[in-house]
Amino acid sequence: MSYVVRQRTREIGTRMALGATGRDVAWLVLRAGSLIATVGTLVGVVVGLLASRVLDSVLYATPRADPVLMLASRRAARLDPARTLTEP
């Protein structure tokens, strides 16, 4: 969001000079942020579905939504790489 606002600073300044209110500018920024969030969510869902199909073909006899597997993967994702590399 910061990058989008920084890129559009001149446009926002011009809009304000021509009479746009703070509310108009806030709506402009929120609309741009919503677009970014929506596209990111859609891409994430599609990639997640594709990844689950790939994992389905690799993990035999394991259901897609196995709670034990999900908890183990969350625990593995929280590991500190520096600590794990220094421990024997």
C-alpha positions as CSV (number, residue, x, y, z in Angstrom):
1,M,0.0,0.0,0.0
2,S,2.8,2.4,0.9
3,Y,4.3,1.7,-2.6
4,V,1.0,2.4,-4.3
5,V,0.5,5.6,-2.5
6,R,4.1,6.7,-3.1
7,Q,3.7,6.1,-6.8
8,R,0.5,8.1,-6.9
9,T,1.6,11.0,-4.8
10,R,1.5,13.5,-7.7
11,E,-2.0,12.3,-8.8
12,I,-3.3,12.6,-5.2
13,G,-1.8,16.1,-4.9
14,T,-3.4,17.1,-8.2
15,R,-6.8,15.7,-7.1
16,M,-6.6,17.6,-3.8
17,A,-5.6,20.8,-5.7
18,L,-8.6,20.4,-7.9
19,G,-11.0,20.0,-5.0
20,A,-11.0,16.4,-3.9
21,T,-11.7,15.9,-0.2
22,G,-9.7,13.7,2.2
23,R,-12.5,11.2,2.0
24,D,-12.2,11.0,-1.8
25,V,-8.5,10.4,-1.5
26,A,-9.0,7.8,1.2
27,W,-11.6,6.0,-1.0
28,L,-9.1,6.0,-3.9
29,V,-6.4,4.4,-1.7
30,L,-8.8,1.9,-0.1
31,R,-10.1,0.9,-3.5
32,A,-6.5,0.3,-4.8
33,G,-5.7,-1.7,-1.6
34,S,-8.9,-3.8,-2.0
35,L,-7.9,-4.6,-5.5
36,I,-4.4,-5.7,-4.4
37,A,-5.9,-7.8,-1.6
38,T,-8.5,-9.4,-3.8
39,V,-6.0,-10.3,-6.5
40,G,-3.6,-11.7,-3.9
41,T,-6.3,-13.8,-2.3
42,L,-7.4,-15.2,-5.6
43,V,-3.9,-16.1,-6.6
44,G,-3.3,-17.7,-3.2
45,V,-6.4,-19.8,-3.5
46,V,-5.6,-21.0,-7.0
47,V,-2.0,-21.8,-6.0
48,G,-3.2,-23.5,-2.8
49,L,-5.6,-25.7,-4.7
50,L,-2.9,-26.6,-7.3
51,A,-0.4,-27.4,-4.5
52,S,-3.0,-29.6,-2.7
53,R,-3.5,-31.6,-5.8
54,V,0.3,-32.0,-6.2
55,L,0.6,-33.0,-2.6
56,D,-2.3,-35.4,-2.9
57,S,-0.4,-37.3,-5.6
58,V,2.8,-37.4,-3.5
59,L,1.4,-38.2,0.0
60,Y,-0.1,-41.6,-0.2
61,A,-2.8,-42.7,2.2
62,T,-2.9,-39.2,3.8
63,P,-6.1,-37.2,3.7
64,R,-5.8,-33.6,2.4
65,A,-7.2,-32.1,5.6
66,D,-5.4,-34.3,8.2
67,P,-5.3,-32.2,11.4
68,V,-2.2,-33.9,12.7
69,L,-0.3,-33.2,9.5
70,M,-1.4,-29.6,9.5
71,L,-0.2,-29.1,13.1
72,A,3.1,-30.7,12.3
73,S,3.6,-28.5,9.3
74,R,2.8,-25.3,11.4
75,R,5.3,-26.4,14.0
76,A,7.9,-26.9,11.3
77,A,7.2,-23.5,9.8
78,R,7.9,-21.8,13.1
79,L,11.4,-23.3,13.6
80,D,14.2,-20.8,13.8
81,P,16.7,-21.7,11.0
82,A,19.7,-20.3,12.9
83,R,19.0,-22.4,15.9
84,T,18.4,-25.6,14.1
85,L,21.6,-25.2,12.1
86,T,23.7,-24.8,15.3
87,E,22.2,-27.6,17.3
88,P,23.8,-31.1,16.9
